[in-house]
Amino acid sequence: MNEQHNELPNQWKRQNQTFESLEKHAQWLREQRQLGSGCEYYFDMAGKLLRLSTEDYFLIVPAFYQTVIGLERALRFHYKPEDECYGFGAGNQDSFANLLQRAVDEGAINDDLFIESTLEQDGLKKQIQDGRRSKNDATKTLSKLSYSQQLAVSIPELRNAHFHGNPNFLTPGILEVAIDLRIIADNLKTKGGSSLIY
């Protein structure tokens, strides 16, 4: 990254982020580590967009959604039938929400993966609760769920709301949740198939 920086957007400053901290997060998101089967491409793109958000804060939104797509790809590969190569076949037609919930239910995603429950931050948690429209049990509140369960409920709903025209997703905490989605992907089985990208 160029050593000479313009002014960091105020939205990042209010979240106590610096050029250096954002660069560190961007590099971390982009690392291949144990990712494979094409999901690494999406986290690479997320890191590139995060880096660009130091100039234009609003690029954090597509960066976040690249991590969502990367996680969905990782889940599809993790739960692919043995006879499928990439997890795109007819045997893997579950929705993203169902795959994410399955990973939580089976313990592939659990709160031990996370250092802190970043959904406790007021901005993102409030938005998730305000926008929550769970079809499973309308009486459940996010605060009664574990962090992993909160993610399983809220991430698919946030994704769907955004792609159906709800643009209100520029709250503090979006970067931390993007990082948590990468942590989840790192803990799923995504190696073993050839990459679709590299």
N, C-alpha and C positions, 0 to 999 in steps of 0.2 A: 504494500500500500504506500502511496505517496507520503513522504514525510511532512510535506507542507499541507496543513489542513485548513479548510474554511471553518466557520463557526459551527459547532455541533448544534443540531436542532434542540430547541428548548424542551421538547417532550422527552428527549433522552436525558438532558440535564436534570429535569425534575425527578427522574428515576435514578439519579446518582450514577449514570453511565458516563464513561469517557470514551474517547477514540480508542484508547488502549484496551479498555475492558470489552468494547464491542468487537474489536479486531480479534481478541482472544476467543470470544464466543463464536465468531464467524469461522475461525480456523478449527475450533473444536467441532462445530456442526459439520464441516467439510471433510474431516478425517474419515478415511474408509474404515479403519479398525476391522471389525468382523462382518461388516455388511457385505451383502452380495445379492445376486438375482435381480439387479436393476434398482433396488431401493436406494442404493448409495447415490445415484444420480440426483434424486430429489433433495437429499440432505446437502449435497454439494451445491445445488442451486440455492437452497435456503441460506447457506453461508455466504454465497456471493451477494444475494439480495440484502442480507443483514449488513454486510460491508457497505453496500450502496446506501443503506438507510442512514448512514452518518451524514449524508448530504440531503436526503429526502426521507424524513421519518416515516412517511406513509408506505414505504417499501417493506416495512416490517410485516404488513398484512400479507402480501404474497409470499414473503419468506416463511411466515407461520404456516400458510396453507401448503407450501412445499413440504414442510415437516409432516403435516397431516397425510398428504399423499404418500410420502415415504413410509410412514407408519402403516398405512393401509397395504402398501405393497409388501412390506415385511410380514404383516399378518397373513396375507394371502399365501405367501410362500411358506410360512411357518405351518399353516394348516392345510397345505395342499395334499391331495391324495398321493400315495406312493407312486402311482403310475403316471403322474403328471410331471412335466419337466419344470414349468415356471409358475404353476398355480393359477393359470388363466382358464383352465378347462371347465367343462360342464360340472365336474365334481366339486367346484369351489365357487358356488353362486351365493354364498351368504353375504349379507350386507356388511358394510364396514362396522356399523353399530353392533351387529351380532358377533362378528369376529372379535371386536374389542371386548365385549362383554364376556365372551367365551374365554378369552385370555385371562381376564380377571377371575372368573369363576374357577378356572383350572389352576390358578396360582402362577401362571406365566408372568403376570403383572401383579405386583403386590407393593405395599407401601414401603417395604424394606429397600426398594430400588431408589427411593428418593430421600434426599437429605432433609428436605423440609416440604411441607405441603404448600406449594405455591398458590393454590387456589384460595388459601386463607387471605390473600391480599384482597382488600376491599373492592377495588375496581373490577377485576375480572370475575371474582366470585359473585358480586352483586349482579353483574350483567348476565352471568349464567343462570342465576336464580330468577331474575326478571324475565328472561327469555325461555325459561324451562317449560317444555310442553311434553313431558314424558307420557307416553301412551301406556306404560306398564303399571304404574301406581301413582296416581295424582296426589296421594297423601304423603308420599315420601318427600322429604326435603333434602337438599344436598348436604346440609350440615350434619345430618344423621348418618351419612355414608362415609366410608373410608375415602382417602384421597384417590386411590385407584378406581373405586366405584364412581366417584365424582367425575373423573376423566372419562370413564366408559359411558356415562350418561351425557355429559356435556359436550364433548368434542364432536361427536356426530351431529348433535343438534346445532352447535355453533356453525359447523361447516355448511349444513343445509340452509340455515337462516341466511348466512352470507351469500350463498350462491342463488338464493331466491330473492335477493334484493335488499336485505337488511345490512346497510353499510356501517352500522354502529359497532365496530369492533376494534377501536383504537385505544383500548384502556391499558393502564399499567398492568404488568404481569404477563403480557403476551409473549415476551421473550423467554421468561422463565418456563412457561408451559411448553413452548417450542423445544426448549432444552430437555424437558421431561419426556417429550415424545421421542426425541432421539435416544434418551436413556432406555426407553422401552424397546425401541427397535434394536438397540445393541444387545438386548437380552433375549431376543427371539432367534430362532434357528433360520438364518437366511443364507447360509453358505451351503454349498453342495450342488447348486445349479450354476450354469454358466451365466455370467452377467448379460443382460439384454443391451447394455450400453457400452461397456468397455471390453 
